[in-house]
C-alpha cells in the first residue's frame, strides 16, 4: 500500500486507514477486522474516547497488543462525560486534555499516542490553552503529533495558523465536497494533511448497496441518479466504493482516507482500492461535473 507523509511530521501512513467507530462492541469480531486490516497494509487506526463511551479504545487496544509497532494509533479528545448528566459536554481546556489522555492511554494499553486529535472545536474555545496542552504532551513524549477533527473552516483556520497541527480530519467524498472550497486550499498552503473521513458517505456510495435516505446536499432521488451516472466509471476491477475512495484520495493534500467497516466484505472492498490506479485528471473532472461542489453555509 502506498505510504504518505502526515503533514511535515515523521509519521507515514498507508493511504487507506480504518475508521474504528463502526467496528461494533463484539471484541472477537473487532479484533479479527483489525488484524486483517493490519495484515493487508493498513497502518492508521482511528478511534476516539467518545466512541461507545471508551469501549472502542479498549477494543482497539486489545487488538493491537503485540502489534503496536505496526500501528499509527490515532484517537481524539474534547468530549467529557459529567457524572449525573446525560450525554457529553464539550471541554477543550488544558486541564481536561491532560487528564483525559491518561485514560485513553490506559484503555488503549499503550504509553504513547501517534496522533492525538481535538474532537471538534468552536471559535469561542480557549484555543491557545488547548494548543498548550497538546504541545506539552508532545514535549513529554506522550503523543508524537496532534491534529484536529473538525467540520468548521473558521476553527480549522485558527489551528492551521496558530499551532503545529499535522492533520485535519474532515468529511470528504463525492457527495460532500465542501472541503474543496476552503479547507483543502488552506491545508495545501500550510503543508497540513487532510484525513478524509466518510469517503463512502455512510454507505451512500457503497457497491452492492442502495441508499435508503437522503444526504445533506442530495435528496434520495438525486443520490440514486448520481450513483447511476457514476456507474459509467466503474468496471469489474473498480467498484463504486473503490471509485469513491480513490476520489477522496485524488487531492494531493489528502494523506489517508478512513472508511469504516463493520464486516470483512466491506473491509476487503475498501482496502482493495489501494491496488487500483489513481483516478486520471479527466475522471476527477467528470466526477466534479456530475456531482455538487458544495459550500460551507456556516462557521466560515
C-alpha positions in Angstrom: 0.0 0.0 0.0 1.2 3.5 -0.8 2.6 5.3 2.2 2.0 9.1 2.6 3.7 11.6 4.9 1.3 13.1 7.5 1.9 16.8 7.2 5.5 17.7 7.8 5.9 15.0 10.5 8.0 11.9 10.5 4.8 9.8 10.5 3.9 7.9 7.4 0.5 6.2 6.9 -0.9 3.8 4.4 -3.2 5.7 2.1 -6.2 3.7 3.3 -6.8 3.5 7.1 -9.5 2.1 9.2 -12.2 4.2 11.0 -12.8 2.1 14.1 -16.1 3.7 15.1 -18.1 1.2 13.0 -16.4 -1.9 14.4 -19.2 -2.5 17.0 -18.7 -3.9 20.5 -18.0 -7.6 19.8 -14.4 -8.0 20.8 -13.7 -11.1 18.8 -15.2 -9.6 15.6 -13.5 -6.2 16.0 -10.1 -7.9 16.7 -10.4 -10.0 13.6 -11.2 -7.0 11.4 -8.3 -5.0 12.8 -5.9 -7.9 12.4 -6.9 -8.4 8.8 -6.6 -4.7 8.1 -3.0 -4.7 9.5 -2.0 -7.8 7.6 -3.2 -6.1 4.4 -1.2 -2.9 4.8 -3.4 -0.6 6.8 -1.4 1.3 9.4 -3.7 4.1 10.6 -6.4 3.1 13.1 -8.6 5.9 14.2 -10.7 5.8 17.3 -11.9 8.3 20.0 -12.7 8.3 23.7 -16.2 9.2 22.7 -16.9 6.0 20.8 -19.0 3.6 22.8 -18.0 5.5 26.0 -14.4 4.4 25.7 -15.2 0.8 24.8 -13.9 1.3 21.3 -10.5 2.4 22.6 -10.4 -0.7 24.7 -11.2 -3.0 21.8 -8.5 -1.3 19.6 -6.0 -1.6 22.5 -6.6 -5.3 22.9 -6.5 -5.9 19.2 -3.1 -4.3 18.7 -1.4 -5.9 21.7 1.8 -7.3 20.4 1.4 -5.4 17.2 1.9 -1.8 18.4 4.9 -1.2 16.1 2.6 -1.9 13.1 0.1 0.8 14.0 -0.2 4.5 13.7 -2.6 5.0 16.5 -5.0 8.0 16.4 -7.6 8.9 19.0 -9.5 12.0 20.0 -10.3 14.2 23.0 -12.6 17.0 24.0 -15.9 15.4 24.8 -16.4 15.0 28.5 -18.9 12.8 30.4 -20.2 14.6 33.5 -21.4 12.2 36.3 -25.2 12.5 36.8 -25.7 14.1 33.4 -26.8 12.5 30.1 -24.6 12.8 27.0 -21.3 14.6 26.7 -20.1 18.2 27.5 -17.6 20.0 25.3 -14.3 20.6 27.2 -11.2 21.7 25.3 -9.5 23.0 28.5 -5.8 22.2 29.1 -6.6 20.6 32.4 -9.2 18.2 30.9 -6.9 17.3 27.9 -4.0 16.5 30.3 -6.3 14.3 32.4 -8.2 12.6 29.5 -5.1 11.5 27.7 -4.2 9.3 30.7 -7.5 7.5 30.5 -7.1 7.0 26.7 -3.6 5.6 27.2 -4.9 3.2 29.8 -7.8 2.0 27.6 -5.5 1.6 24.6 -2.9 -0.2 26.6 0.0 1.9 25.3 2.4 4.6 26.7 2.1 6.9 23.7 -0.4 8.0 21.0 0.8 8.7 17.5 -1.8 11.2 16.6 -4.0 12.9 19.2 -6.8 15.0 17.8 -9.2 17.6 19.2 -12.6 16.1 18.6 -14.5 19.2 17.4 -13.9 22.8 18.4 -15.6 26.2 18.3 -14.3 29.6 17.6 -15.2 30.6 21.2 -12.8 27.9 22.7 -9.7 28.9 24.6 -7.6 27.9 21.6 -4.2 29.0 22.9 -4.8 26.9 26.1 -5.8 23.9 24.0 -2.7 24.2 21.9 -0.6 24.5 25.1 -2.0 21.2 26.2 -1.1 19.4 23.0 2.3 21.0 22.9 3.1 19.9 26.4 2.0 16.3 25.7 4.2 16.3 22.6 7.2 17.6 24.6 6.6 14.9 27.2 6.6 12.2 24.6 3.0 11.2 25.4 1.9 12.0 21.9 4.0 12.1 18.7 1.8 14.6 16.8 -1.5 16.3 17.1 -4.3 17.4 14.8 -8.0 18.4 14.8 -11.1 16.7 13.7 -13.5 19.5 12.6 -16.0 20.5 10.1 -15.7 24.2 10.8 -13.4 26.2 8.5 -13.2 29.1 10.9 -11.8 26.8 13.6 -9.5 24.9 11.2 -8.1 28.3 10.1 -7.2 29.2 13.6 -5.3 26.0 14.3 -3.6 26.0 11.0 -2.2 29.5 11.7 -1.5 29.2 15.4 -0.4 25.6 16.1 1.8 22.9 14.8 -1.0 20.5 13.8 0.0 18.0 11.2 -3.5 16.9 10.1 -7.2 17.9 9.9 -9.8 15.2 9.8 -12.7 16.3 7.7 -15.6 14.7 5.8 -14.6 14.4 2.1 -16.4 12.4 -0.5 -18.1 12.7 -3.9 -21.3 13.7 -2.2 -19.6 16.0 0.4 -17.1 18.2 -1.5 -17.2 21.2 0.8 -13.5 20.7 1.8 -12.6 21.7 -1.8 -13.9 25.2 -1.3 -11.8 26.4 1.6 -10.2 23.7 3.7 -8.1 21.8 1.1 -6.5 25.0 -0.4 -5.7 26.2 3.2 -4.1 22.9 4.1 -2.0 22.8 0.9 -0.7 26.3 1.7 0.2 25.3 5.3 1.6 21.8 4.5 -1.0 20.1 6.6 -2.6 16.8 5.6 -6.3 16.0 5.3 -7.6 12.8 6.8 -10.6 12.1 4.7 -13.4 10.5 6.7 -16.6 9.2 5.2 -15.2 8.6 1.7 -18.1 6.2 1.0 -20.6 8.6 2.7 -22.1 6.2 5.3 -22.7 3.6 2.5 -24.4 6.1 0.1 -21.6 5.3 -2.4 -21.1 1.7 -1.4 -21.0 -1.0 -4.0 -23.9 -3.6 -4.0 -25.9 -1.4 -1.6 -28.7 1.0 -2.5 -29.0 4.1 -0.3 -32.3 4.4 1.5 -32.2 8.0 2.8 -31.1 11.4 1.5 -27.8 13.2 2.3 -27.4 16.9 3.3 -27.0 18.1 -0.3 -28.9 15.3 -2.0 -32.5 14.2 -2.0 -32.7 10.4 -2.3 -33.8 10.6 -6.0 -30.7 12.8 -6.7 -28.4 10.4 -4.9 -29.8 7.4 -6.9 -29.3 9.4 -10.1 -25.7 10.3 -9.3 -24.9 6.7 -8.5 -26.3 5.7 -11.8 -24.1 8.3 -13.6 -21.0 7.2 -11.6 -21.5 3.6 -12.7 -20.1 4.6 -16.1 -16.7 5.0 -14.3 -16.8 1.6 -12.6 -15.7 -1.8 -14.0 -15.2 -5.3 -12.8 -11.8 -4.2 -11.5 -13.1 -1.0 -9.8 -16.3 -0.9 -7.8 -18.3 2.2 -6.8 -16.9 2.0 -3.3 -13.4 1.9 -4.7 -14.1 4.7 -7.1 -15.4 6.8 -4.2 -12.3 6.1 -2.1 -10.0 6.9 -5.0 -11.8 10.2 -5.5 -11.2 11.2 -1.8 -7.5 10.4 -2.3 -7.3 12.4 -5.6 -6.3 15.7 -3.9 -2.5 15.8 -3.0 -3.3 17.2 0.5 -5.2 14.0 1.4 -2.8 11.7 3.2 -5.2 8.9 4.0 -8.9 8.0 3.6 -10.5 6.2 6.5 -13.6 4.3 5.5 -15.3 2.4 8.3 -16.1 -1.3 8.1 -18.4 -3.5 10.1 -17.8 -6.7 8.1 -14.9 -8.5 6.4 -16.5 -7.9 3.0 -16.6 -4.2 3.5 -13.1 -4.1 4.8 -11.7 -6.0 1.8 -13.6 -3.8 -0.6 -12.2 -0.7 1.0 -8.6 -2.0 1.1 -8.7 -3.2 -2.5 -8.9 0.5 -3.5 -5.2 0.7 -2.7 -4.4 -1.6 -5.5 -6.3 0.4 -8.1 -4.6 3.1 -10.1 -5.3 6.7 -9.1 -8.0 8.5 -11.0 -7.0 10.4 -14.1 -7.5 14.1 -14.2 -10.2 13.6 -16.7 -12.0 11.2 -14.4 -11.8 13.6 -11.5 -13.2 16.5 -13.6 -16.0 14.3 -14.9 -17.0 13.3 -11.3 -16.9 17.0 -10.3 -19.2 17.8 -13.2 -21.7 15.1 -12.2 -21.7 15.9 -8.5 -22.4 19.1 -6.5 -19.4 21.3 -5.4 -20.9 22.1 -2.0 -20.1 25.1 0.2 -19.9 25.8 3.9 -23.0 27.8 4.9 -21.9 28.4 8.5 -18.7 28.6 10.5 -16.9 30.2 7.6 
